[in-house]
Amino acid sequence: MANHTEQVRRTVLSGSGFVYWRRKISNTLFTVLFSSSILIVLLPLLLIVGYLFYKGASSVNLNFFIHRPAPVGEIGGGMGNAIIGSLYVVGLASAMGIPIGLLGGIYLGEFPHSKLSTVTRFVADVLNGTPSIVTGVFAYTVVVLPMKSFSAIAGGFALGVMMIPTIIRTTDEMLQTVPTSIREASLALGVPYWRTVLSVVLRSAKSGIVTGILLAVARVLGETAPLLFTSFNNAFYSYSLSEPISTLPVQIFNYAISPYRDWHRQAWAGALVLVMAILIVNMGVRAFSKQKYEHTL
């Protein structure tokens, strides 16, 4: 009997050891697999940024930021007009897209089950998946043709249309995360409903809404196709909203397809500046997201 008991004990111990090592090997294998997947995802970004630094960092200097393009065939110049033009166009897009997106998102968040809200969500999702060149053709038809001219207004309109669905959906989702009890507490104190939404609900979802706005700005910052149909290009500094204006993505495109080596050099520099600007905006998104998460905890 004692021998049988000892044999059973040894069998159990050996089985436990086998299970332990099997679990340890499986854990190590999947840890390596998941870590490799993360590296594979990060590798393209690292290669792109690294190659842009290799090709364009030496051409990023003060002249690049303050000078306009040199005449065709001449060496030198910069993209100062394109950088200012991008700020103009993105500013116009934000002035149009942010208020409309916020107001639409507030309606969806406060009246989530109405028929209009259901239709609006569907339309916003469709617009989010619409190719940017289609938006450019739409802006060309609606703005450029009636004005009979390419302009910064047309470019801002095209990018603003692209920003609206992103801001609407983000605002909608963030407002629905605000507990109903917060609204009820404010209303119980006699605060009007509109003031409750503006002062209590929006403030509670502020970090998430700002994150959505920054994501929308980052998305349109590097768009080229809509601007080819709307703002077109300009070799000079342009401060008129009703005239063609140069933007950084379009300038990079024009330089990249040109036959001049110096323009290719500046195209790499412009691409580096554009990517770094987008990375900075995305870092801002991460900062607001982290702030929201810590506030929730």
N, C-alpha and C positions, 0 to 999 in steps of 0.2 A: 504493500500500500504506500509506504514511504517512497519507494523508488518511482512508483507511478506519479505521485504528487510532484516529486522533483523533476521528472521528465516533462510534466505539464507546465511547471514553472519556467523551465528552460525554453520550452516552445513559445510560451507567451512573451518572454523577454526577447527572444530572437525575432519574433514577429513584430514587437514594438520597435526594435532597432531597425528592422527593414522599413517599417512605415515612417520612422523618423528620417532616415536617409533619403527615402523616396520623396518626402515632402521638402526636404532641404534642397535636393537637386532640382525639383520642380520649381521651387521658389527662385533659386538662382537663375535657372533657365529663362523664366518669364521676366525676371528683372532685367536680364541682359537684353531680351527681346524688346521690351518696352523702351529701355534706354536707347537702343539702336534706332527704334522708330522715331524717337524725339530728335536724335541727331540727323536722321534722314530728312525730317521736316525742316530743321534749322539750316541744313547744309546749303540749299539753294539761296536763302537769304544771305548767308555769310559769304558765299561765292559772289553774288551780285554786288553786295556792298564793297567787298574787298577788291573786286575788279574795277568798280567805279572809282575807288580811291586810287588804284594803281594807274588808271588811265586819265583821271580828271583832277586829282588833287593838286598837281603841279600848275594847273591853269587857273585855279581859283585864287584870285588876288583882288586888290582894291579896284583895279581897272575893270575887272569883269563885272563888278557890281555897280559901277557908276557910268561907264561908257556905253554908248549905243553901238550897234554893229558897224563895222568898217565897210566901205564900199566893196562891191563884188570884186574878188580877186586880190584885195589888199589884206595884209597881215595885221592883226591887232583887233581893237574894238572889244566890246563886251556885250552883256545882256541886261544892262541896267534898265532899259526901256521895257524889256519883257518881264522883269521881276516886278516893276511898278505896275505894269499892265495886269499881271496875275493878281496882285493885291486889289486892284480896282475891280476886276471881274468877280473875284471871289467875295469881295465886300458887297457888291451889288447882289450877288446870289444869296448871300447870308441875309441881307436886308429884306429880300423877298421870301426866301425859303423858311427862315427861322420863325417869324411871326405866324405865317400861314400854317406851318407844321405844328407849332405849339397850340394854336387855337383848335386845329383839327384834332390833335391828340387829346386835348382837354375834353372835347366833346365826346370822343370815343371812350375815354377813361371814366367819365362821369355818367354816361348813358350807354353802357356797354352792350345792352341787349336790344336796343332799338333797331328797326330795319335799316335806317340810314347808316348806323354804325357798322352793321354787317356788310352792307354794300361798300362802304368806304374802306374797310379793312381789305376786302377782296381787291378793290381798285389799287390800293396802296401796294399790296403784294405784287400785283401785276406790273405796276410801274417800277418797283424795285428790280424786277427781272428783265425789264425792257433794255435792249442794247442802247448804249449811249449815242450811237450814230443816228438812231431813230429819233431820239430826243432832239438832236441837232437839226435834223430835217424838219421836225415839227416847229422848232424855234425859227428856222429859216422861213417857213411858210407864214407863221403868225407875226413875226417881228420884222425880219429883214425885207421881205417883199413889200409890205405896206410902207416901211421907211425908205425903201429904195436905196439902202446902203447897209453895209456891214457896220457893226458898232459894238461898243462895250456894253450897251444896254441889252443887245441881243445875246451876247455871250453870258451876261449875268442872268438873263431870263432862262437860258438853256440849263445852266448849272443850278439855278434855283429850283427848276422843275425836278431835277434829279435829287435835290436835297429834301424836298418836301415829304416824300413817302417814308424815308428813313427816320426823319424827325417825328412824323406822325406816329409810326408804329412804336418807336422807342418811348415816346411820351405816354402813349396808350398803355403800354406794358408797365411802365413805372408807376403810373397813377393807380393802376389796379392792384399794385402791391401794398398801397397804403391802407391800413386797417379801417374798416367802416366805423369802428368805435371812435376814431379820431374825429371823423366828420360829425358824428352824432354828439360828441362832447362839445364841439364848437357851436353847433346849432343849438344845443341845450342852454348855452350861455347867452343866447340871443343874437349871435353873430349872423348876419345875412348869408345866404348860401353862396353868392358870388364872392363875398369877402372870405368865406371859409375856403373856397377853392384856391383863391389867389394867395392868401396869407398862411394857410395851414397845410392844405393838401400839396400844393406845388412846392412849398418849402420842405416838406417831408421827403419829396421825391427829387429834390434839386440835383443831387449828385448824379443820379441815373439819367436825368434829362440832359444835363450838361454833357455827359458822356455821349449820348446819342447825337447831340449837336456837333461835337468834335469829330465823331465818326463820319457824319455827313460832310463836314468840311474836308476831312482827309480824303474822302472818296472823290470829291470833285476837284481837288487840288491838282491831281495829275491827269485829268481828262483832256484829251486832245481832239477827238473826233467831233464833238459838238461845237468846239470853237472854230474849227475849219469852216463850218457852215454859218457862223454867226459873227464873231469878232474878227475873223480872218487874220490879218497881220499888219504890222506897220514898222518900217525901218527906223522911225524916229520916236522921240518921246511924245506921247499923245495924252492930253489931259481932258479931252472932250469926250463925253459919254456917247455922243451921236456919231462918232467917227470910228473907223477901224483902229484896233489897238493890238499891240503885240502882247503875247502871253508866253510864259516860259515853256509849257509843253509844245506849243506850236513852233516856237523858235528852235527848240531842240529837234523837232521833226524836220524842219526845213534845212537845218544845218547837217543833219545826219544823212539826208539824201542828196546833198550837194557834192560836186566833184572836187572840192577844195579841202586840202589836208588841214589847214588851220581852222576851218569851220568844223571839221570832225573833232579836232582837239577841244574846241569850245562846246561842242555838243556833249562830249563826255563830262566836261565841267558843269554844264547846265543840268545834266542828268544827276550828277552827284548832289548838287544843291537841292534839286527837287526831291530826291529820295530822302535827304537829310531833313528837309522841311516836313515831309510826310511822317518820318520817324519821330520827330519832335511832337507833332500833333498826336500821334498814337501814344507817345509816352505820357502826354497830358491825359489821354483817355485812361490809361492804366492808373495814373495818380488819382483821378476822380473815382475810379472803380474801387481802388483800395480804400479811399476815404469812406465810401459808402459801406463797404464791407466791415470796416472797423467800427463805424457808427452803429451798424446793425448788431454787432457783437456787444 
